Amino acid sequence: MNGLPQIVPHAADYIRLLPEIVLSIFGIVVMLLDSVLDQHSSQRTLGAVALVGALATVAATLFQAQYPGLGFWNMIQVDSFSVFFHFLVAAVTALVILTSYEYMTVQEIRAGEYYALILFGAVGMSLMSSAVELVLIFIALEISSISTYVLAGFRRRAAVSSEASVKYFLLGSFATAFFLYGVALMFGASGSTNIHVIGGVIRSGQIPLLAYAGIALMFVGLGFKVAAAPFHIWTPDVYEGSPAPVVGFMSTAPKAAAFAVLLRIMFEADAPGRTGLIWVVAALSMTIGNIAALVQDNVKRLLAYSSIAHAGYLLIAFAALPNNGIPAVMFYLASYAAMNVGAFAVISHFANAGERYVTLEDYSGLGQRSPLLAAVLTIFLLSLIGIPVTGGFFAKFYVFSAALQANLVGLVIVGVLNSAVASYYYLRLIVFMYMREPRGEVPVMPVPAGVGTALAISLGATIYLGVLPGRVLDYASRSVGELLR
Amino acid sequence: MISALDTWIVSLVTFIPLAGALFLLVSPRRDRDIRIFALVVSLLDFIFSLHLPVYFRRGPAGFQYEVNLHWITNPNIHYHIGVDGISMWLVVLTTFLTPLCVLISWNSIHNRVKEFFILLLVLETALIGVFVALDLFLFYFFWEATLIPMALLIGMYGHGRKVYAAIKFFLYTMIASMFMLAAILWLYAKTGTFDFVAVQTAIRNGQVENFMAAAPWLFLGFFIAFAVKVPLFPFHTWLPDAHVEAPTAGSVLLAGVLLKMGTYGMLRFNLGLFPEQSRSNAWWIMVLALIGIIYGALVAMVQPNMKKLIAYSSISHLGFVVLGIFSFTPAGLEGATFVMLAHGVSTGALFMLAGIIYERRHTYEISEFGGLATPMPVYATFFSFVVLASAGLPLLNGFVGEFLVLSGTFRDRAVYGILGATGVIWSSCYLLWMYQRVFFGKVHHEVNNTLGDLSMRERTALWPAAVAALVMGVAPLLWLNGIEPSVQATLGPITQMASKVVGQ
């Protein structure tokens, strides 16, 4: 072939892109069906198609796992690491579709593109975790971001939702511009946009000063996506305005994908000057998130600040050594996804038409009025606090012990104190549910099948990760070896 | 048959209540059936727990009925449980008090009955778990697990400022146990194991790097978590609030068992893992304990509220336990363990008695009563018996423990012993004075004349406690001969160290 690059992709290349392909096909099918179906009854059919799409993606991911390797001219890489994130994104997508099913009817939102956008967003997120080429990562980031910008504005009759969408869009584009600028500088510094090549240049000794600037700028862009302080300002407003199932989606899946990219940049490319940068951002995120959450009266805003704090805990692991830090991050993301999607499923079910019931006051006496729903939400909240036998406990445990092994005692102390503070505001919600008299005018609907299934799965996952964390952690630890070849 | 039971008895005793709670979770809301079921489960658990002392081998030190299974490989967590002479009795105390709690809550809880008994049974499992766990992680897990049901019991079924009390209780203990978690994590990072025995061996053999520099901090990390639980002065402010607002069953378990988690923790972990630091920190801990004894007693004396009075008396009595533990004498430690058990029985009974009168009058104010001996003679008799037991009358359970603690303390530091002895006097002052104000004299409030005496159910709840108080006072050796070898094993390294110091 005279050393010329091969122009036609192999069949294996397509397998390495299979989850993304499946998601795109189903997204397009949803769009097409939407135009032929009757507007009033299309909702359920489209939701079902999207759900099948998400489940097919889970299957595609499991199939793909048997064919690890590079594809599409070294632009994407299938390894245990990316399979892990593909699985996570697809699972979250399926759960969110299940939650949205009832929600869309209650809110009287009739728009088939909702499901299509979730699927397209998932395409971007999956691609982010398998791309090893900075430009492709950027494209994937844009695919995922643009879908979520639109999704944020889906309660179009509510002004807060439009505000959320515009705010997210403006600040988000600003952040992606930072990321792109960082990519450009990195290219200038290393002569390549491939993460492996960049890693090689950086490890070879001479680190160009430009690389530091590149890393910092990319970190700003991704820091925005994961809602880490000081790039968190958008989070409370956007979470408050967006539809509740969408918040469940965008607080977990895009966050996981952005953390996957960060892991690749920080560890696979061996980014220089990591520890100091992360120390400051992690400490800030935890402290700002937790302290601001103490005074929130809106449950969605409360969980928005809590998600900022959780980004902080997660970042602690980035300052640790890769062998402990990477599995800790992956485990944390999995358990955070389980508990947060679950919590938002409860919230979106409870919010009712027009998302009227989202303040702490509205949750008064839920323990008496709907014991099961309250008990489930309590378990998710206990997991967010980090109480044993929930996934949240081991998530924090692995992060803190990874940091201790890297002798980051200061950061661990900040983290431990923060988790103590955090227990207060989660507890506040539990107190409202169990120790206040119920307020008569807040209706509690029976839990529909879709939400019930989503809750059962996320509850199962939260408890599983809390009782038998070994398998997931072992898998995550194995993928470290592949990531650091 | 017996050998298989020997292996699994501790697991069985620990998880029977949880299984009962899970069954209640899915059963229909028929309040009467739920009460009976909870009573049967807790009684069954008590009967099973009697296996422990009956088949316990008295001679050897160390843990018995051990089970050690892999649970999680990374981190290296084992399901390692077992009991020694000290924890065995605390388990029995827990299983003894729970059926009484069920009986005493029979009528006083009429709202959300199902949730109440679920929480009570879950709490029992968590409490037993704390005493039997031999893996630091497992211990921490059960430790935290006690918090949630207890806080919910206070917050959902309490009176008055119940939410405030529940949150205060939760946050105080939660924040304090964070320090213990940090210390446990440090030990794990250096030794690679959570196993209590393995960590202890590693420390004794000096295989833990940087241990000498870190040990003072680790000691404090554990100590703060335990001191808040005991509660040791000045960490005690959550206790009166929690007690006053808690439902009767909550108070009984709180004072009877939950507080002992703290003193048990000191005995097992502070002394077991850090003998040297325990020795060097003993003087100020004993001072705090003495302040607790005297201050608790003086504050109890001026309380207008019966339940608050009993709560402060707990602070005073638990001060004896801490004093005994840090005297490092066999008598002191045996006495401390015995006081834990005796206090569990008699203060549990006192709280039940306070709850009985609250059910009738809906107040704990001592000034609301007076002359109750006339309308309620049986109640007054039980009350006087328990008050005398609690005040340390010889031949009743309070006396033995306090005597041993004081004689141990005298041997260690005479001044502390003298000061501690005043606590015994104070306690008879406030208890007897309260008794006088409640039961003697004329009935000033007309409504008190109409109060009914104890019902059959209430007597059934009180008799076992009264009998236990008497038997423990008459035949303390039944308990002490199991406790003694374990105390010697705990003290071994400390006395060795002391003789080494003297030898130089």
Chai-1 contact restraints between the chains, C-beta under 6 A:
chainA,res_idxA,chainB,res_idxB,connection_type,confidence,min_distance_angstrom,max_distance_angstrom,comment,restraint_id
A,I387,B,E144,contact,1.0,0.0,6.0,A-B,restraint_1
A,P388,B,F141,contact,1.0,0.0,6.0,A-B,restraint_2
A,P388,B,E144,contact,1.0,0.0,6.0,A-B,restraint_3
A,S401,B,L185,contact,1.0,0.0,6.0,A-B,restraint_4
A,L404,B,L185,contact,1.0,0.0,6.0,A-B,restraint_5
A,L404,B,A189,contact,1.0,0.0,6.0,A-B,restraint_6
A,Q405,B,A189,contact,1.0,0.0,6.0,A-B,restraint_7
A,V416,B,M178,contact,1.0,0.0,6.0,A-B,restraint_8
A,V416,B,A182,contact,1.0,0.0,6.0,A-B,restraint_9
A,A420,B,I175,contact,1.0,0.0,6.0,A-B,restraint_10
A,A420,B,M178,contact,1.0,0.0,6.0,A-B,restraint_11
A,S423,B,M174,contact,1.0,0.0,6.0,A-B,restraint_12
A,V431,B,V163,contact,1.0,0.0,6.0,A-B,restraint_13
A,Y434,B,M156,contact,1.0,0.0,6.0,A-B,restraint_14
A,M435,B,G155,contact,1.0,0.0,6.0,A-B,restraint_15
A,M435,B,M156,contact,1.0,0.0,6.0,A-B,restraint_16
A,M435,B,V163,contact,1.0,0.0,6.0,A-B,restraint_17
A,G470,B,I72,contact,1.0,0.0,6.0,A-B,restraint_18
A,G470,B,T73,contact,1.0,0.0,6.0,A-B,restraint_19
A,L473,B,N74,contact,1.0,0.0,6.0,A-B,restraint_20
